[in-house]
Amino acid sequence: MGTAILEGLLGATANESSPRISRFLVSTKSASSASQIKSKFQNDEHRLSVLHDQNQQVMKKADIVLLGFKPHMAESILGQPGVKEALAGKLVISVLGGKTTQVLADYISQGSESSEKPTVVRAMPNMAARIRKSMTIIEKSPDLTPELQDILVWIFETVGGVKMLEEDLFDVGSMLVGSSMAILSVGLDGILDGSVMEGIKRSDALEMAAQSMLGMAELFRQGEDPAHFRESVASPRGSTIHGIVTAEMAGVRGTYAQAMLNGVKKLKS
């Protein structure tokens, strides 16, 4: 996810003469990851520095810190001595699933007795950030000043849409924007399989299905209700209603709902 956000931000600020963010610093866990990122963004090497296993150095130099590692690594990284000093007074943005701001703040406070605290906020974009088509949710926080909220929203608006959510809705929002595309892709694969069985090449089927989904998404963005949408294309005795009923009889709707519930439960655990 961190690489996707980086790709989106680099693209969004590439042609600005005075961008709000002019330098990007990255610290990776492995040397191979650092090498891959350098290679991927070699055209941006004048404004991108990629280091291997230099978390604290990057934190000290940065004005805004984005946490994009695996959630299970949070305590070992944030609890290291010196991290609290490196993050003191800074905006720290977490895109780690299942880790609340309080948990992250507690990890950071293990490092020292420094009195100045960072402002820790949660956000959840999705993989479409790399093409600037993400939907990002940001958790509302009383710690966010208007100035910090402005820069926070701007960061994620450069890679797509943004919506602020209350803390108690953040986990389900994370599943909705961060995981639902992957879940829906399972259904898409089934549609592609059926298309291939009827003679269409998979690449052609994917091209047509993707464009159809883009059109459907835009209709929904403009206010079309999903149920009304189905009714409008399902004519009596037609192929569409046969397909819809087949999916309903197989429990597709309930399965998707349960997938969301199970995902949210995992985030809360």
C-alpha positions in Angstrom: 0.0 0.0 0.0 2.8 2.4 0.8 4.3 2.0 -2.7 0.9 2.6 -4.2 0.5 5.9 -2.3 4.0 6.9 -3.2 3.4 6.3 -6.8 0.2 8.4 -6.7 1.8 11.2 -4.8 4.8 11.3 -7.2 2.6 11.4 -10.2 0.3 14.1 -8.7 3.1 16.4 -7.9 5.4 15.7 -10.9 4.5 18.8 -12.9 3.9 21.3 -10.0 6.5 24.1 -9.8 5.9 24.6 -6.0 4.4 21.3 -4.6 3.3 21.2 -1.0 5.6 18.1 -0.7 8.8 18.4 -2.6 10.9 15.5 -1.1 10.0 11.9 -0.4 12.0 9.6 1.9 11.4 5.9 2.1 12.8 3.3 4.5 12.3 -0.4 3.6 12.8 -3.6 5.5 15.0 -5.3 3.0 17.7 -4.2 0.6 15.9 -5.9 -2.3 12.7 -3.8 -1.6 14.8 -0.7 -1.7 16.4 -1.7 -5.0 13.0 -2.4 -6.5 11.6 1.0 -5.4 14.6 2.8 -6.8 14.3 1.0 -10.1 10.5 1.6 -10.3 10.8 5.3 -9.6 14.2 6.0 -11.2 12.8 9.1 -13.1 12.1 10.7 -9.7 15.5 10.1 -8.1 16.1 13.8 -7.8 13.2 14.1 -5.2 13.1 10.5 -3.8 15.5 8.9 -1.4 15.2 5.2 -0.7 17.0 3.7 2.3 17.3 0.2 3.7 16.5 -0.3 7.4 16.9 3.3 8.3 13.5 4.0 9.9 14.7 6.4 12.6 16.8 8.4 10.2 13.9 8.8 7.8 11.5 9.7 10.7 14.0 12.4 11.9 14.3 14.0 8.5 10.6 13.9 7.6 8.0 16.6 8.5 5.2 14.1 7.9 5.5 10.4 8.5 3.4 7.7 6.8 3.4 4.2 8.4 3.0 1.7 5.6 4.6 -1.5 7.0 2.8 -4.7 8.0 0.5 -4.3 11.1 2.3 -7.0 13.1 5.6 -5.0 12.8 4.1 -1.9 14.5 5.3 -2.5 18.1 8.8 -3.6 17.1 9.3 -0.5 14.9 7.6 2.2 16.9 8.8 1.0 20.3 12.4 1.4 19.5 14.4 3.9 21.6 14.7 7.2 19.8 11.5 6.8 17.8 9.4 9.1 20.1 12.0 11.8 19.8 12.1 11.4 16.0 8.3 11.7 15.8 7.8 14.4 18.4 5.4 17.1 17.2 4.9 15.6 13.8 1.9 14.3 11.9 2.0 10.5 11.8 -0.3 8.9 9.3 -1.1 5.2 9.7 -2.5 3.0 7.0 -2.1 -0.1 9.2 -5.2 -2.2 9.3 -6.6 -3.0 12.8 -4.2 -0.7 14.8 -6.0 2.1 16.6 -4.4 5.5 17.1 -4.2 4.8 20.8 -2.4 1.5 20.3 0.1 3.2 18.0 0.6 6.1 20.4 1.2 3.6 23.2 3.9 1.8 21.1 5.6 5.2 20.4 5.5 6.2 24.1 7.5 3.1 25.1 10.7 4.6 23.6 11.4 7.5 26.0 10.0 10.1 28.3 9.9 12.9 25.8 7.0 15.2 26.5 6.1 16.3 23.0 3.7 13.9 21.4 3.1 13.3 17.7 -0.4 13.7 16.2 -1.3 10.1 15.1 -4.1 9.6 12.7 -5.5 6.7 10.7 -6.3 6.6 7.0 -7.2 3.8 4.7 -6.8 4.2 0.9 -6.8 1.3 -1.6 -4.5 0.0 -4.3 -6.1 2.4 -6.9 -4.0 5.1 -5.2 -1.2 4.3 -7.7 -3.4 5.5 -10.6 -5.0 8.3 -8.5 -8.4 6.6 -8.3 -8.4 5.6 -4.7 -11.1 6.1 -2.2 -9.5 7.0 1.2 -11.2 7.2 4.5 -9.7 9.3 7.3 -10.6 8.9 11.0 -11.9 12.0 12.6 -9.8 13.1 15.5 -10.0 16.0 18.1 -6.2 16.1 17.9 -6.3 17.3 14.2 -5.9 21.1 13.9 -7.5 22.7 10.8 -4.0 23.0 9.4 -3.1 19.4 9.9 -6.5 18.2 8.6 -6.0 20.3 5.5 -2.6 18.8 4.6 -3.9 15.3 5.5 -6.9 15.6 3.2 -4.7 17.1 0.5 -2.3 14.2 0.6 -5.0 11.7 -0.1 -7.0 13.9 -2.5 -3.9 13.7 -4.7 -4.6 10.0 -5.1 -8.4 10.0 -5.3 -11.5 10.7 -3.2 -11.6 11.3 0.6 -14.2 10.8 3.2 -13.9 11.5 7.0 -15.4 8.8 9.3 -16.0 8.6 13.0 -13.8 6.2 15.0 -16.5 3.5 15.5 -17.0 3.3 11.7 -13.4 3.1 10.7 -13.0 -0.7 10.6 -16.0 -1.3 8.4 -14.9 1.7 6.3 -11.5 0.1 6.0 -13.1 -3.2 4.7 -15.3 -1.2 2.3 -12.6 0.8 0.7 -9.5 -1.3 1.3 -10.8 -4.9 0.8 -14.0 -4.8 -1.1 -12.3 -4.6 -4.5 -10.4 -7.8 -3.7 -13.5 -9.5 -2.6 -15.5 -8.4 -5.6 -12.7 -9.6 -7.9 -13.6 -13.2 -6.9 -17.0 -12.7 -8.5 -15.4 -11.1 -11.5 -13.2 -14.1 -12.0 -16.3 -16.3 -12.0 -17.8 -14.0 -14.8 -14.6 -14.3 -16.7 -14.6 -18.1 -16.4 -18.1 -18.3 -17.7 -17.2 -16.0 -20.6 -14.2 -18.2 -21.5 -16.4 -21.3 -21.4 -18.6 -19.7 -24.0 -15.7 -18.9 -26.3 -14.4 -15.4 -25.4 -10.7 -15.0 -24.8 -10.0 -14.1 -21.2 -8.1 -10.9 -22.0 -11.0 -9.7 -24.2 -13.5 -10.7 -21.5 -11.6 -8.8 -18.9 -11.4 -5.7 -21.1 -15.1 -5.7 -21.6 -16.0 -6.5 -18.0 -13.7 -3.8 -16.7 -15.3 -1.1 -18.9 -18.7 -2.3 -17.9 -17.8 -2.0 -14.2 -16.4 1.5 -14.8 -19.8 2.5 -16.3 -21.7 0.9 -13.5 -19.5 2.6 -10.9 -20.1 6.0 -12.5 -23.9 5.4 -12.5 -23.8 4.6 -8.8 -21.6 7.7 -8.1 -24.3 9.8 -9.8 -27.0 8.4 -7.5 -28.3 5.3 -9.2 -29.6 2.8 -6.7 -28.2 -0.8 -7.2 -31.6 -2.4 -6.9 -33.2 0.0 -9.4 -30.2 -0.6 -11.7 -30.8 -4.3 -11.7 -34.5 -3.9 -12.3 -33.9 -1.5 -15.2 -31.8 -4.0 -17.1 -33.7 -7.2 -16.2 -36.5 -7.6 -18.8 -39.2 -10.3 -18.3 -38.0 -13.8 -19.3 -34.6 -12.2 -20.3 -31.1 -13.5 -19.8 -30.3 -10.9 -17.2 -33.0 -11.9 -14.7 -32.0 -15.6 -15.2 -28.4 -14.7 -14.3 -29.5 -12.6 -11.3 -31.8 -15.3 -9.9 -29.0 -17.9 -10.3 -26.6 -15.7 -8.3 -29.3 -15.0 -5.6 -30.1 -18.7 -5.3 -26.5 -19.5 -4.7 -26.4 -17.0 -1.8 -24.0 -14.5 -3.4 -25.5 -11.5 -1.6 -25.3 -13.1 1.8 -21.8 -14.4 1.1 -20.6 -11.0 0.3 -22.2 -9.6 3.4 -20.6 -12.3 5.6 -17.3 -11.6 4.0 -17.5 -8.0 5.1 -18.6 -9.0 8.6 -15.7 -11.5 8.9 -13.2 -9.0 7.7 -14.4 -6.3 10.2 -14.3 -8.9 13.0 -10.7 -9.7 12.1 -9.7 -6.0 12.1 -11.3 -5.6 15.6 -9.6 -8.8 17.0 
